[in-house]
Amino acid sequence: MANLFLTILGHLSVSGSRVRLIAVRARVVTFSNFVFEMALFCKTAALLLKPGALSSTLSIARQYSAGGQYEYILVEKRGENQDVGYIQLNRPKALNALCDGLMLELGKALDAFEADGTVGAIVLTGSDRAFAAGADIKEMQNRTFQECYAGNFLAHWNRVSTTRKPVIAAVNGFALGGGCELAMMCDIIFAGEKAQFGQPEILLGTIPGAGGTQRLTRAVGKSLAMEMVLTGDRITAQEAKQSGLVSKICPVDQLVSEAIKCGEKIAANSKIVSAMAKEAVNAAYELTLAEGNRLEKRLFHSTFATEDRKEGMTAFVEKRKANFKDQ
């Protein structure tokens, strides 16, 4: 029988710049486990006590590793260089219905990726069956006008559209009601071959309330938008592509990987210049042609104050790949 050893196992607690040992407990283990656990414990302590490592470790842990932080979404970083933020809606039994808790978590995840200097683009997706089948009707069924108006109901949903980093929606299955609106808040929409888009609120005795009447009309034109909003009819991925709602159709099993590839291409460019480009394109929906052109010129001129513009043009002249520093 293997020799047994009594080990004292502890947990490290971090408070400000101090690291202390708490929750000491004893248990009997084999010699091999004793060596492994003590080595792991010492390695962890050494990493935490290393100058500069503590703050970065805590920051990363706060943003991504706390699995209990999110109940309704899955969050991680993807891509070869881990420079694409990935958010997956995760309410499979409800077809990813957009409850208030989910939308609040989505806002927190977007905030974390916005603050992460290594992330250059974000992919938002659901499941193969549903991107999001709509808002959570049970949650809003008994709301009154006074509650909706006084609380500015659904106002925080706009967080997706105000994200400065490019957001790519990867839509499989149903994107209906709030789900369609959420996809349209993103900058680029990739659709799986079996995706369906619709604004069926009229069938529930109400109308879209998170941008459906506005963004859909700008994307597909008045006639098709009016038909979809007034009848509740859906359109297929192919029809969405023809009308300009989506930019690319992919096989269902390749959709997310294609969206990640697009995100990697975007992330490889200057993040500060990408933000300027996004601002300029979005302004086309808000401004007259003359005003939009003036904004574009100002942003174009602004790129000449960046190190990345200088690096990009120099690399082109020298026939080499640009090395952007996001400055």
Secondary structure as GFF3:
##gff-version 3
##sequence-region A 1 327
A	DSSP	beta_strand	4	15	.	.	.	ID=ss1
A	DSSP	beta_strand	18	30	.	.	.	ID=ss2
A	DSSP	alpha_helix	31	49	.	.	.	ID=ss3
A	DSSP	alpha_helix	53	60	.	.	.	ID=ss4
A	DSSP	pi_helix	61	65	.	.	.	ID=ss5
A	DSSP	three_ten_helix	67	69	.	.	.	ID=ss6
A	DSSP	beta_strand	73	78	.	.	.	ID=ss7
A	DSSP	beta_strand	84	89	.	.	.	ID=ss8
A	DSSP	three_ten_helix	92	94	.	.	.	ID=ss9
A	DSSP	alpha_helix	100	115	.	.	.	ID=ss10
A	DSSP	beta_strand	121	125	.	.	.	ID=ss11
A	DSSP	beta_strand	130	132	.	.	.	ID=ss12
A	DSSP	alpha_helix	137	140	.	.	.	ID=ss13
A	DSSP	alpha_helix	145	150	.	.	.	ID=ss14
A	DSSP	three_ten_helix	155	160	.	.	.	ID=ss15
A	DSSP	beta_strand	167	171	.	.	.	ID=ss16
A	DSSP	beta_strand	174	176	.	.	.	ID=ss17
A	DSSP	alpha_helix	178	185	.	.	.	ID=ss18
A	DSSP	beta_strand	188	192	.	.	.	ID=ss19
A	DSSP	beta_strand	196	198	.	.	.	ID=ss20
A	DSSP	three_ten_helix	200	204	.	.	.	ID=ss21
A	DSSP	alpha_helix	212	220	.	.	.	ID=ss22
A	DSSP	alpha_helix	222	231	.	.	.	ID=ss23
A	DSSP	beta_strand	234	236	.	.	.	ID=ss24
A	DSSP	alpha_helix	237	243	.	.	.	ID=ss25
A	DSSP	beta_strand	248	250	.	.	.	ID=ss26
A	DSSP	three_ten_helix	252	254	.	.	.	ID=ss27
A	DSSP	alpha_helix	255	267	.	.	.	ID=ss28
A	DSSP	alpha_helix	271	283	.	.	.	ID=ss29
A	DSSP	alpha_helix	289	302	.	.	.	ID=ss30
A	DSSP	three_ten_helix	303	305	.	.	.	ID=ss31
A	DSSP	alpha_helix	307	317	.	.	.	ID=ss32
###
